[in-house]
Amino acid sequence: MAVIRKCNRMFRETIQKLILHRKLRQMDKWWYDMGGNSWGLFPPSFYYTHTEEEVERIAAETIAEIEKLINRLKQK
């Protein structure tokens, strides 16, 4: 009986994850359709799947990388 409960719980968790990922994809699609890709650094799903510290770190790394590319282009 415990095995059936465990399998049932795992099945429910899998379904919930699939539903969440579908909602995140839909949110990103709306974001792209509204022109968010030209104004935002990351799509909305990124902020739902990462902690604040991770977002700040990754954003800083991304901005530093972009600044390096801009500086390389200025030098040419």
mmCIF file of the N, C-alpha and C atoms, coordinates in Angstrom:
data_MODEL
# 
_entry.id   MODEL 
# 
loop_
_atom_site.group_PDB 
_atom_site.id 
_atom_site.type_symbol 
_atom_site.label_atom_id 
_atom_site.label_alt_id 
_atom_site.label_comp_id 
_atom_site.label_asym_id 
_atom_site.label_entity_id 
_atom_site.label_seq_id 
_atom_site.pdbx_PDB_ins_code 
_atom_site.Cartn_x 
_atom_site.Cartn_y 
_atom_site.Cartn_z 
_atom_site.occupancy 
_atom_site.B_iso_or_equiv 
_atom_site.pdbx_formal_charge 
_atom_site.auth_seq_id 
_atom_site.auth_comp_id 
_atom_site.auth_asym_id 
_atom_site.auth_atom_id 
_atom_site.pdbx_PDB_model_num 
ATOM 1   N N  . MET A 1 1  ? 0.819  -1.186 0.000   1.00 0.00 ? 1  MET A N  1 
ATOM 2   C CA . MET A 1 1  ? 0.000  0.000  0.000   1.00 0.00 ? 1  MET A CA 1 
ATOM 3   C C  . MET A 1 1  ? 0.873  1.263  0.000   1.00 0.00 ? 1  MET A C  1 
ATOM 4   N N  . ALA A 1 2  ? 1.977  1.233  0.735   1.00 0.00 ? 2  ALA A N  1 
ATOM 5   C CA . ALA A 1 2  ? 2.875  2.384  0.791   1.00 0.00 ? 2  ALA A CA 1 
ATOM 6   C C  . ALA A 1 2  ? 3.493  2.665  -0.573  1.00 0.00 ? 2  ALA A C  1 
ATOM 7   N N  . VAL A 1 3  ? 3.753  1.618  -1.329  1.00 0.00 ? 3  VAL A N  1 
ATOM 8   C CA . VAL A 1 3  ? 4.335  1.790  -2.660  1.00 0.00 ? 3  VAL A CA 1 
ATOM 9   C C  . VAL A 1 3  ? 3.342  2.507  -3.578  1.00 0.00 ? 3  VAL A C  1 
ATOM 10  N N  . ILE A 1 4  ? 2.082  2.153  -3.474  1.00 0.00 ? 4  ILE A N  1 
ATOM 11  C CA . ILE A 1 4  ? 1.054  2.786  -4.298  1.00 0.00 ? 4  ILE A CA 1 
ATOM 12  C C  . ILE A 1 4  ? 0.932  4.265  -3.936  1.00 0.00 ? 4  ILE A C  1 
ATOM 13  N N  . ARG A 1 5  ? 0.965  4.577  -2.655  1.00 0.00 ? 5  ARG A N  1 
ATOM 14  C CA . ARG A 1 5  ? 0.893  5.988  -2.219  1.00 0.00 ? 5  ARG A CA 1 
ATOM 15  C C  . ARG A 1 5  ? 2.093  6.779  -2.732  1.00 0.00 ? 5  ARG A C  1 
ATOM 16  N N  . LYS A 1 6  ? 3.261  6.162  -2.648  1.00 0.00 ? 6  LYS A N  1 
ATOM 17  C CA . LYS A 1 6  ? 4.474  6.838  -3.109  1.00 0.00 ? 6  LYS A CA 1 
ATOM 18  C C  . LYS A 1 6  ? 4.397  7.096  -4.614  1.00 0.00 ? 6  LYS A C  1 
ATOM 19  N N  . CYS A 1 7  ? 3.958  6.105  -5.369  1.00 0.00 ? 7  CYS A N  1 
ATOM 20  C CA . CYS A 1 7  ? 3.817  6.275  -6.816  1.00 0.00 ? 7  CYS A CA 1 
ATOM 21  C C  . CYS A 1 7  ? 2.776  7.342  -7.143  1.00 0.00 ? 7  CYS A C  1 
ATOM 22  N N  . ASN A 1 8  ? 1.686  7.336  -6.399  1.00 0.00 ? 8  ASN A N  1 
ATOM 23  C CA . ASN A 1 8  ? 0.632  8.325  -6.599  1.00 0.00 ? 8  ASN A CA 1 
ATOM 24  C C  . ASN A 1 8  ? 1.154  9.736  -6.318  1.00 0.00 ? 8  ASN A C  1 
ATOM 25  N N  . ARG A 1 9  ? 1.915  9.886  -5.242  1.00 0.00 ? 9  ARG A N  1 
ATOM 26  C CA . ARG A 1 9  ? 2.492  11.191 -4.894  1.00 0.00 ? 9  ARG A CA 1 
ATOM 27  C C  . ARG A 1 9  ? 3.471  11.651 -5.970  1.00 0.00 ? 9  ARG A C  1 
ATOM 28  N N  . MET A 1 10 ? 4.308  10.738 -6.449  1.00 0.00 ? 10 MET A N  1 
ATOM 29  C CA . MET A 1 10 ? 5.270  11.077 -7.498  1.00 0.00 ? 10 MET A CA 1 
ATOM 30  C C  . MET A 1 10 ? 4.544  11.488 -8.780  1.00 0.00 ? 10 MET A C  1 
ATOM 31  N N  . PHE A 1 11 ? 3.473  10.802 -9.099  1.00 0.00 ? 11 PHE A N  1 
ATOM 32  C CA . PHE A 1 11 ? 2.684  11.124 -10.278 1.00 0.00 ? 11 PHE A CA 1 
ATOM 33  C C  . PHE A 1 11 ? 2.083  12.525 -10.152 1.00 0.00 ? 11 PHE A C  1 
ATOM 34  N N  . ARG A 1 12 ? 1.515  12.837 -8.986  1.00 0.00 ? 12 ARG A N  1 
ATOM 35  C CA . ARG A 1 12 ? 0.933  14.164 -8.761  1.00 0.00 ? 12 ARG A CA 1 
ATOM 36  C C  . ARG A 1 12 ? 1.995  15.255 -8.864  1.00 0.00 ? 12 ARG A C  1 
ATOM 37  N N  . GLU A 1 13 ? 3.166  15.019 -8.279  1.00 0.00 ? 13 GLU A N  1 
ATOM 38  C CA . GLU A 1 13 ? 4.241  16.008 -8.338  1.00 0.00 ? 13 GLU A CA 1 
ATOM 39  C C  . GLU A 1 13 ? 4.692  16.233 -9.777  1.00 0.00 ? 13 GLU A C  1 
ATOM 40  N N  . THR A 1 14 ? 4.767  15.181 -10.550 1.00 0.00 ? 14 THR A N  1 
ATOM 41  C CA . THR A 1 14 ? 5.157  15.298 -11.951 1.00 0.00 ? 14 THR A CA 1 
ATOM 42  C C  . THR A 1 14 ? 4.129  16.103 -12.731 1.00 0.00 ? 14 THR A C  1 
ATOM 43  N N  . ILE A 1 15 ? 2.864  15.830 -12.509 1.00 0.00 ? 15 ILE A N  1 
ATOM 44  C CA . ILE A 1 15 ? 1.801  16.577 -13.185 1.00 0.00 ? 15 ILE A CA 1 
ATOM 45  C C  . ILE A 1 15 ? 1.856  18.049 -12.792 1.00 0.00 ? 15 ILE A C  1 
ATOM 46  N N  . GLN A 1 16 ? 2.082  18.334 -11.507 1.00 0.00 ? 16 GLN A N  1 
ATOM 47  C CA . GLN A 1 16 ? 2.172  19.724 -11.053 1.00 0.00 ? 16 GLN A CA 1 
ATOM 48  C C  . GLN A 1 16 ? 3.349  20.442 -11.696 1.00 0.00 ? 16 GLN A C  1 
ATOM 49  N N  . LYS A 1 17 ? 4.487  19.754 -11.832 1.00 0.00 ? 17 LYS A N  1 
ATOM 50  C CA . LYS A 1 17 ? 5.648  20.357 -12.490 1.00 0.00 ? 17 LYS A CA 1 
ATOM 51  C C  . LYS A 1 17 ? 5.356  20.646 -13.955 1.00 0.00 ? 17 LYS A C  1 
ATOM 52  N N  . LEU A 1 18 ? 4.688  19.728 -14.624 1.00 0.00 ? 18 LEU A N  1 
ATOM 53  C CA . LEU A 1 18 ? 4.341  19.935 -16.026 1.00 0.00 ? 18 LEU A CA 1 
ATOM 54  C C  . LEU A 1 18 ? 3.393  21.125 -16.191 1.00 0.00 ? 18 LEU A C  1 
ATOM 55  N N  . ILE A 1 19 ? 2.437  21.243 -15.299 1.00 0.00 ? 19 ILE A N  1 
ATOM 56  C CA . ILE A 1 19 ? 1.500  22.367 -15.351 1.00 0.00 ? 19 ILE A CA 1 
ATOM 57  C C  . ILE A 1 19 ? 2.246  23.680 -15.114 1.00 0.00 ? 19 ILE A C  1 
ATOM 58  N N  . LEU A 1 20 ? 3.147  23.698 -14.138 1.00 0.00 ? 20 LEU A N  1 
ATOM 59  C CA . LEU A 1 20 ? 3.929  24.907 -13.858 1.00 0.00 ? 20 LEU A CA 1 
ATOM 60  C C  . LEU A 1 20 ? 4.762  25.306 -15.070 1.00 0.00 ? 20 LEU A C  1 
ATOM 61  N N  . HIS A 1 21 ? 5.451  24.349 -15.685 1.00 0.00 ? 21 HIS A N  1 
ATOM 62  C CA . HIS A 1 21 ? 6.292  24.661 -16.843 1.00 0.00 ? 21 HIS A CA 1 
ATOM 63  C C  . HIS A 1 21 ? 5.455  25.147 -18.026 1.00 0.00 ? 21 HIS A C  1 
ATOM 64  N N  . ARG A 1 22 ? 4.263  24.614 -18.172 1.00 0.00 ? 22 ARG A N  1 
ATOM 65  C CA . ARG A 1 22 ? 3.376  25.082 -19.237 1.00 0.00 ? 22 ARG A CA 1 
ATOM 66  C C  . ARG A 1 22 ? 2.968  26.529 -18.982 1.00 0.00 ? 22 ARG A C  1 
ATOM 67  N N  . LYS A 1 23 ? 2.647  26.854 -17.735 1.00 0.00 ? 23 LYS A N  1 
ATOM 68  C CA . LYS A 1 23 ? 2.283  28.231 -17.391 1.00 0.00 ? 23 LYS A CA 1 
ATOM 69  C C  . LYS A 1 23 ? 3.461  29.176 -17.615 1.00 0.00 ? 23 LYS A C  1 
ATOM 70  N N  . LEU A 1 24 ? 4.666  28.739 -17.257 1.00 0.00 ? 24 LEU A N  1 
ATOM 71  C CA . LEU A 1 24 ? 5.853  29.575 -17.456 1.00 0.00 ? 24 LEU A CA 1 
ATOM 72  C C  . LEU A 1 24 ? 6.116  29.811 -18.939 1.00 0.00 ? 24 LEU A C  1 
ATOM 73  N N  . ARG A 1 25 ? 5.954  28.765 -19.760 1.00 0.00 ? 25 ARG A N  1 
ATOM 74  C CA . ARG A 1 25 ? 6.132  28.931 -21.209 1.00 0.00 ? 25 ARG A CA 1 
ATOM 75  C C  . ARG A 1 25 ? 5.114  29.911 -21.772 1.00 0.00 ? 25 ARG A C  1 
ATOM 76  N N  . GLN A 1 26 ? 3.864  29.809 -21.308 1.00 0.00 ? 26 GLN A N  1 
ATOM 77  C CA . GLN A 1 26 ? 2.820  30.719 -21.773 1.00 0.00 ? 26 GLN A CA 1 
ATOM 78  C C  . GLN A 1 26 ? 3.140  32.154 -21.356 1.00 0.00 ? 26 GLN A C  1 
ATOM 79  N N  . MET A 1 27 ? 3.621  32.333 -20.131 1.00 0.00 ? 27 MET A N  1 
ATOM 80  C CA . MET A 1 27 ? 3.997  33.655 -19.639 1.00 0.00 ? 27 MET A CA 1 
ATOM 81  C C  . MET A 1 27 ? 5.121  34.239 -20.501 1.00 0.00 ? 27 MET A C  1 
ATOM 82  N N  . ASP A 1 28 ? 6.109  33.427 -20.825 1.00 0.00 ? 28 ASP A N  1 
ATOM 83  C CA . ASP A 1 28 ? 7.206  33.886 -21.668 1.00 0.00 ? 28 ASP A CA 1 
ATOM 84  C C  . ASP A 1 28 ? 6.717  34.227 -23.076 1.00 0.00 ? 28 ASP A C  1 
ATOM 85  N N  . LYS A 1 29 ? 5.798  33.427 -23.584 1.00 0.00 ? 29 LYS A N  1 
ATOM 86  C CA . LYS A 1 29 ? 5.258  33.694 -24.914 1.00 0.00 ? 29 LYS A CA 1 
ATOM 87  C C  . LYS A 1 29 ? 4.568  35.051 -24.933 1.00 0.00 ? 29 LYS A C  1 
ATOM 88  N N  . TRP A 1 30 ? 3.744  35.328 -23.921 1.00 0.00 ? 30 TRP A N  1 
ATOM 89  C CA . TRP A 1 30 ? 3.086  36.631 -23.853 1.00 0.00 ? 30 TRP A CA 1 
ATOM 90  C C  . TRP A 1 30 ? 4.121  37.743 -23.739 1.00 0.00 ? 30 TRP A C  1 
ATOM 91  N N  . TRP A 1 31 ? 5.152  37.519 -22.977 1.00 0.00 ? 31 TRP A N  1 
ATOM 92  C CA . TRP A 1 31 ? 6.203  38.516 -22.799 1.00 0.00 ? 31 TRP A CA 1 
ATOM 93  C C  . TRP A 1 31 ? 6.871  38.829 -24.136 1.00 0.00 ? 31 TRP A C  1 
ATOM 94  N N  . TYR A 1 32 ? 7.206  37.770 -24.894 1.00 0.00 ? 32 TYR A N  1 
ATOM 95  C CA . TYR A 1 32 ? 7.819  37.977 -26.208 1.00 0.00 ? 32 TYR A CA 1 
ATOM 96  C C  . TYR A 1 32 ? 6.851  38.662 -27.173 1.00 0.00 ? 32 TYR A C  1 
ATOM 97  N N  . ASP A 1 33 ? 5.578  38.264 -27.148 1.00 0.00 ? 33 ASP A N  1 
ATOM 98  C CA . ASP A 1 33 ? 4.585  38.858 -28.036 1.00 0.00 ? 33 ASP A CA 1 
ATOM 99  C C  . ASP A 1 33 ? 4.375  40.343 -27.763 1.00 0.00 ? 33 ASP A C  1 
ATOM 100 N N  . MET A 1 34 ? 4.555  40.753 -26.527 1.00 0.00 ? 34 MET A N  1 
ATOM 101 C CA . MET A 1 34 ? 4.379  42.158 -26.151 1.00 0.00 ? 34 MET A CA 1 
ATOM 102 C C  . MET A 1 34 ? 5.665  42.970 -26.320 1.00 0.00 ? 34 MET A C  1 
ATOM 103 N N  . GLY A 1 35 ? 6.704  42.352 -26.861 1.00 0.00 ? 35 GLY A N  1 
ATOM 104 C CA . GLY A 1 35 ? 7.952  43.069 -27.105 1.00 0.00 ? 35 GLY A CA 1 
ATOM 105 C C  . GLY A 1 35 ? 8.891  43.074 -25.921 1.00 0.00 ? 35 GLY A C  1 
ATOM 106 N N  . GLY A 1 36 ? 8.673  42.213 -24.968 1.00 0.00 ? 36 GLY A N  1 
ATOM 107 C CA . GLY A 1 36 ? 9.509  42.186 -23.770 1.00 0.00 ? 36 GLY A CA 1 
ATOM 108 C C  . GLY A 1 36 ? 10.944 41.812 -24.033 1.00 0.00 ? 36 GLY A C  1 
ATOM 109 N N  . ASN A 1 37 ? 11.198 41.073 -25.106 1.00 0.00 ? 37 ASN A N  1 
ATOM 110 C CA . ASN A 1 37 ? 12.563 40.651 -25.366 1.00 0.00 ? 37 ASN A CA 1 
ATOM 111 C C  . ASN A 1 37 ? 13.473 41.828 -25.702 1.00 0.00 ? 37 ASN A C  1 
ATOM 112 N N  . SER A 1 38 ? 12.909 42.953 -26.116 1.00 0.00 ? 38 SER A N  1 
ATOM 113 C CA . SER A 1 38 ? 13.749 44.104 -26.418 1.00 0.00 ? 38 SER A CA 1 
ATOM 114 C C  . SER A 1 38 ? 13.895 45.045 -25.220 1.00 0.00 ? 38 SER A C  1 
ATOM 115 N N  . TRP A 1 39 ? 13.097 44.843 -24.165 1.00 0.00 ? 39 TRP A N  1 
ATOM 116 C CA . TRP A 1 39 ? 13.142 45.745 -23.020 1.00 0.00 ? 39 TRP A CA 1 
ATOM 117 C C  . TRP A 1 39 ? 13.586 45.069 -21.734 1.00 0.00 ? 39 TRP A C  1 
ATOM 118 N N  . GLY A 1 40 ? 13.458 43.772 -21.644 1.00 0.00 ? 40 GLY A N  1 
ATOM 119 C CA . GLY A 1 40 ? 13.816 43.089 -20.413 1.00 0.00 ? 40 GLY A CA 1 
ATOM 120 C C  . GLY A 1 40 ? 15.101 42.290 -20.574 1.00 0.00 ? 40 GLY A C  1 
ATOM 121 N N  . LEU A 1 41 ? 15.765 42.071 -19.469 1.00 0.00 ? 41 LEU A N  1 
ATOM 122 C CA . LEU A 1 41 ? 17.003 41.306 -19.503 1.00 0.00 ? 41 LEU A CA 1 
ATOM 123 C C  . LEU A 1 41 ? 16.723 39.811 -19.599 1.00 0.00 ? 41 LEU A C  1 
ATOM 124 N N  . PHE A 1 42 ? 15.736 39.348 -18.851 1.00 0.00 ? 42 PHE A N  1 
ATOM 125 C CA . PHE A 1 42 ? 15.375 37.933 -18.838 1.00 0.00 ? 42 PHE A CA 1 
ATOM 126 C C  . PHE A 1 42 ? 13.860 37.793 -18.947 1.00 0.00 ? 42 PHE A C  1 
ATOM 127 N N  . PRO A 1 43 ? 13.389 36.658 -19.439 1.00 0.00 ? 43 PRO A N  1 
ATOM 128 C CA . PRO A 1 43 ? 11.934 36.432 -19.472 1.00 0.00 ? 43 PRO A CA 1 
ATOM 129 C C  . PRO A 1 43 ? 11.390 36.212 -18.067 1.00 0.00 ? 43 PRO A C  1 
ATOM 130 N N  . PRO A 1 44 ? 10.088 36.377 -17.874 1.00 0.00 ? 44 PRO A N  1 
ATOM 131 C CA . PRO A 1 44 ? 9.490  36.245 -16.538 1.00 0.00 ? 44 PRO A CA 1 
ATOM 132 C C  . PRO A 1 44 ? 9.741  34.897 -15.873 1.00 0.00 ? 44 PRO A C  1 
ATOM 133 N N  . SER A 1 45 ? 9.771  33.828 -16.648 1.00 0.00 ? 45 SER A N  1 
ATOM 134 C CA . SER A 1 45 ? 9.973  32.510 -16.046 1.00 0.00 ? 45 SER A CA 1 
ATOM 135 C C  . SER A 1 45 ? 11.322 32.414 -15.339 1.00 0.00 ? 45 SER A C  1 
ATOM 136 N N  . PHE A 1 46 ? 12.293 33.174 -15.801 1.00 0.00 ? 46 PHE A N  1 
ATOM 137 C CA . PHE A 1 46 ? 13.608 33.174 -15.171 1.00 0.00 ? 46 PHE A CA 1 
ATOM 138 C C  . PHE A 1 46 ? 13.513 33.622 -13.718 1.00 0.00 ? 46 PHE A C  1 
ATOM 139 N N  . TYR A 1 47 ? 12.696 34.636 -13.463 1.00 0.00 ? 47 TYR A N  1 
ATOM 140 C CA . TYR A 1 47 ? 12.563 35.175 -12.116 1.00 0.00 ? 47 TYR A CA 1 
ATOM 141 C C  . TYR A 1 47 ? 11.773 34.241 -11.197 1.00 0.00 ? 47 TYR A C  1 
ATOM 142 N N  . TYR A 1 48 ? 10.931 33.407 -11.777 1.00 0.00 ? 48 TYR A N  1 
ATOM 143 C CA . TYR A 1 48 ? 10.167 32.441 -10.980 1.00 0.00 ? 48 TYR A CA 1 
ATOM 144 C C  . TYR A 1 48 ? 10.984 31.198 -10.644 1.00 0.00 ? 48 TYR A C  1 
ATOM 145 N N  . THR A 1 49 ? 12.014 30.921 -11.433 1.00 0.00 ? 49 THR A N  1 
ATOM 146 C CA . THR A 1 49 ? 12.781 29.694 -11.237 1.00 0.00 ? 49 THR A CA 1 
ATOM 147 C C  . THR A 1 49 ? 14.140 29.923 -10.584 1.00 0.00 ? 49 THR A C  1 
ATOM 148 N N  . HIS A 1 50 ? 14.480 31.176 -10.270 1.00 0.00 ? 50 HIS A N  1 
ATOM 149 C CA . HIS A 1 50 ? 15.757 31.481 -9.622  1.00 0.00 ? 50 HIS A CA 1 
ATOM 150 C C  . HIS A 1 50 ? 15.515 32.350 -8.388  1.00 0.00 ? 50 HIS A C  1 
ATOM 151 N N  . THR A 1 51 ? 16.432 32.251 -7.434  1.00 0.00 ? 51 THR A N  1 
ATOM 152 C CA . THR A 1 51 ? 16.335 33.086 -6.236  1.00 0.00 ? 51 THR A CA 1 
ATOM 153 C C  . THR A 1 51 ? 16.819 34.499 -6.563  1.00 0.00 ? 51 THR A C  1 
ATOM 154 N N  . GLU A 1 52 ? 16.540 35.433 -5.665  1.00 0.00 ? 52 GLU A N  1 
ATOM 155 C CA . GLU A 1 52 ? 16.963 36.824 -5.876  1.00 0.00 ? 52 GLU A CA 1 
ATOM 156 C C  . GLU A 1 52 ? 18.477 36.932 -6.018  1.00 0.00 ? 52 GLU A C  1 
ATOM 157 N N  . GLU A 1 53 ? 19.198 36.192 -5.198  1.00 0.00 ? 53 GLU A N  1 
ATOM 158 C CA . GLU A 1 53 ? 20.660 36.234 -5.247  1.00 0.00 ? 53 GLU A CA 1 
ATOM 159 C C  . GLU A 1 53 ? 21.169 35.720 -6.589  1.00 0.00 ? 53 GLU A C  1 
ATOM 160 N N  . GLU A 1 54 ? 20.569 34.642 -7.077  1.00 0.00 ? 54 GLU A N  1 
ATOM 161 C CA . GLU A 1 54 ? 20.970 34.100 -8.366  1.00 0.00 ? 54 GLU A CA 1 
ATOM 162 C C  . GLU A 1 54 ? 20.666 35.079 -9.496  1.00 0.00 ? 54 GLU A C  1 
ATOM 163 N N  . VAL A 1 55 ? 19.514 35.718 -9.420  1.00 0.00 ? 55 VAL A N  1 
ATOM 164 C CA . VAL A 1 55 ? 19.139 36.690 -10.450 1.00 0.00 ? 55 VAL A CA 1 
ATOM 165 C C  . VAL A 1 55 ? 20.135 37.841 -10.472 1.00 0.00 ? 55 VAL A C  1 
ATOM 166 N N  . GLU A 1 56 ? 20.476 38.369 -9.297  1.00 0.00 ? 56 GLU A N  1 
ATOM 167 C CA . GLU A 1 56 ? 21.430 39.477 -9.231  1.00 0.00 ? 56 GLU A CA 1 
ATOM 168 C C  . GLU A 1 56 ? 22.800 39.060 -9.757  1.00 0.00 ? 56 GLU A C  1 
ATOM 169 N N  . ARG A 1 57 ? 23.258 37.875 -9.379  1.00 0.00 ? 57 ARG A N  1 
ATOM 170 C CA . ARG A 1 57 ? 24.569 37.395 -9.829  1.00 0.00 ? 57 ARG A CA 1 
ATOM 171 C C  . ARG A 1 57 ? 24.588 37.196 -11.337 1.00 0.00 ? 57 ARG A C  1 
ATOM 172 N N  . ILE A 1 58 ? 23.577 36.532 -11.861 1.00 0.00 ? 58 ILE A N  1 
ATOM 173 C CA . ILE A 1 58 ? 23.535 36.247 -13.300 1.00 0.00 ? 58 ILE A CA 1 
ATOM 174 C C  . ILE A 1 58 ? 23.361 37.534 -14.099 1.00 0.00 ? 58 ILE A C  1 
ATOM 175 N N  . ALA A 1 59 ? 22.557 38.458 -13.598 1.00 0.00 ? 59 ALA A N  1 
ATOM 176 C CA . ALA A 1 59 ? 22.380 39.737 -14.281 1.00 0.00 ? 59 ALA A CA 1 
ATOM 177 C C  . ALA A 1 59 ? 23.697 40.504 -14.319 1.00 0.00 ? 59 ALA A C  1 
ATOM 178 N N  . ALA A 1 60 ? 24.424 40.521 -13.206 1.00 0.00 ? 60 ALA A N  1 
ATOM 179 C CA . ALA A 1 60 ? 25.714 41.211 -13.175 1.00 0.00 ? 60 ALA A CA 1 
ATOM 180 C C  . ALA A 1 60 ? 26.699 40.569 -14.148 1.00 0.00 ? 60 ALA A C  1 
ATOM 181 N N  . GLU A 1 61 ? 26.720 39.237 -14.203 1.00 0.00 ? 61 GLU A N  1 
ATOM 182 C CA . GLU A 1 61 ? 27.604 38.543 -15.138 1.00 0.00 ? 61 GLU A CA 1 
ATOM 183 C C  . GLU A 1 61 ? 27.229 38.852 -16.582 1.00 0.00 ? 61 GLU A C  1 
ATOM 184 N N  . THR A 1 62 ? 25.947 38.881 -16.860 1.00 0.00 ? 62 THR A N  1 
ATOM 185 C CA . THR A 1 62 ? 25.484 39.158 -18.217 1.00 0.00 ? 62 THR A CA 1 
ATOM 186 C C  . THR A 1 62 ? 25.821 40.584 -18.633 1.00 0.00 ? 62 THR A C  1 
ATOM 187 N N  . ILE A 1 63 ? 25.601 41.520 -17.740 1.00 0.00 ? 63 ILE A N  1 
ATOM 188 C CA . ILE A 1 63 ? 25.908 42.921 -18.048 1.00 0.00 ? 63 ILE A CA 1 
ATOM 189 C C  . ILE A 1 63 ? 27.406 43.107 -18.247 1.00 0.00 ? 63 ILE A C  1 
ATOM 190 N N  . ALA A 1 64 ? 28.221 42.465 -17.419 1.00 0.00 ? 64 ALA A N  1 
ATOM 191 C CA . ALA A 1 64 ? 29.673 42.563 -17.576 1.00 0.00 ? 64 ALA A CA 1 
ATOM 192 C C  . ALA A 1 64 ? 30.105 41.983 -18.925 1.00 0.00 ? 64 ALA A C  1 
ATOM 193 N N  . GLU A 1 65 ? 29.513 40.886 -19.319 1.00 0.00 ? 65 GLU A N  1 
ATOM 194 C CA . GLU A 1 65 ? 29.846 40.262 -20.602 1.00 0.00 ? 65 GLU A CA 1 
ATOM 195 C C  . GLU A 1 65 ? 29.454 41.177 -21.769 1.00 0.00 ? 65 GLU A C  1 
ATOM 196 N N  . ILE A 1 66 ? 28.304 41.807 -21.667 1.00 0.00 ? 66 ILE A N  1 
ATOM 197 C CA . ILE A 1 66 ? 27.859 42.726 -22.719 1.00 0.00 ? 66 ILE A CA 1 
ATOM 198 C C  . ILE A 1 66 ? 28.778 43.936 -22.792 1.00 0.00 ? 66 ILE A C  1 
ATOM 199 N N  . GLU A 1 67 ? 29.183 44.446 -21.623 1.00 0.00 ? 67 GLU A N  1 
ATOM 200 C CA . GLU A 1 67 ? 30.100 45.590 -21.612 1.00 0.00 ? 67 GLU A CA 1 
ATOM 201 C C  . GLU A 1 67 ? 31.433 45.235 -22.256 1.00 0.00 ? 67 GLU A C  1 
ATOM 202 N N  . LYS A 1 68 ? 31.923 44.015 -22.020 1.00 0.00 ? 68 LYS A N  1 
ATOM 203 C CA . LYS A 1 68 ? 33.159 43.576 -22.663 1.00 0.00 ? 68 LYS A CA 1 
ATOM 204 C C  . LYS A 1 68 ? 33.008 43.550 -24.181 1.00 0.00 ? 68 LYS A C  1 
ATOM 205 N N  . LEU A 1 69 ? 31.878 43.058 -24.662 1.00 0.00 ? 69 LEU A N  1 
ATOM 206 C CA . LEU A 1 69 ? 31.642 43.012 -26.101 1.00 0.00 ? 69 LEU A CA 1 
ATOM 207 C C  . LEU A 1 69 ? 31.575 44.416 -26.688 1.00 0.00 ? 69 LEU A C  1 
ATOM 208 N N  . ILE A 1 70 ? 30.932 45.330 -25.973 1.00 0.00 ? 70 ILE A N  1 
ATOM 209 C CA . ILE A 1 70 ? 30.833 46.716 -26.454 1.00 0.00 ? 70 ILE A CA 1 
ATOM 210 C C  . ILE A 1 70 ? 32.220 47.344 -26.509 1.00 0.00 ? 70 ILE A C  1 
ATOM 211 N N  . ASN A 1 71 ? 33.029 47.114 -25.489 1.00 0.00 ? 71 ASN A N  1 
ATOM 212 C CA . ASN A 1 71 ? 34.386 47.673 -25.472 1.00 0.00 ? 71 ASN A CA 1 
ATOM 213 C C  . ASN A 1 71 ? 35.225 47.114 -26.613 1.00 0.00 ? 71 ASN A C  1 
ATOM 214 N N  . ARG A 1 72 ? 35.078 45.833 -26.913 1.00 0.00 ? 72 ARG A N  1 
ATOM 215 C CA . ARG A 1 72 ? 35.806 45.237 -28.042 1.00 0.00 ? 72 ARG A CA 1 
ATOM 216 C C  . ARG A 1 72 ? 35.387 45.891 -29.355 1.00 0.00 ? 72 ARG A C  1 
ATOM 217 N N  . LEU A 1 73 ? 34.090 46.144 -29.511 1.00 0.00 ? 73 LEU A N  1 
ATOM 218 C CA . LEU A 1 73 ? 33.621 46.786 -30.735 1.00 0.00 ? 73 LEU A CA 1 
ATOM 219 C C  . LEU A 1 73 ? 34.106 48.217 -30.843 1.00 0.00 ? 73 LEU A C  1 
ATOM 220 N N  . LYS A 1 74 ? 34.210 48.927 -29.717 1.00 0.00 ? 74 LYS A N  1 
ATOM 221 C CA . LYS A 1 74 ? 34.693 50.307 -29.731 1.00 0.00 ? 74 LYS A CA 1 
ATOM 222 C C  . LYS A 1 74 ? 36.157 50.358 -30.131 1.00 0.00 ? 74 LYS A C  1 
ATOM 223 N N  . GLN A 1 75 ? 36.936 49.357 -29.740 1.00 0.00 ? 75 GLN A N  1 
ATOM 224 C CA . GLN A 1 75 ? 38.357 49.338 -30.034 1.00 0.00 ? 75 GLN A CA 1 
ATOM 225 C C  . GLN A 1 75 ? 38.645 49.077 -31.512 1.00 0.00 ? 75 GLN A C  1 
ATOM 226 N N  . LYS A 1 76 ? 37.730 48.437 -32.189 1.00 0.00 ? 76 LYS A N  1 
ATOM 227 C CA . LYS A 1 76 ? 37.959 48.119 -33.614 1.00 0.00 ? 76 LYS A CA 1 
ATOM 228 C C  . LYS A 1 76 ? 37.705 49.279 -34.474 1.00 0.00 ? 76 LYS A C  1 
# 
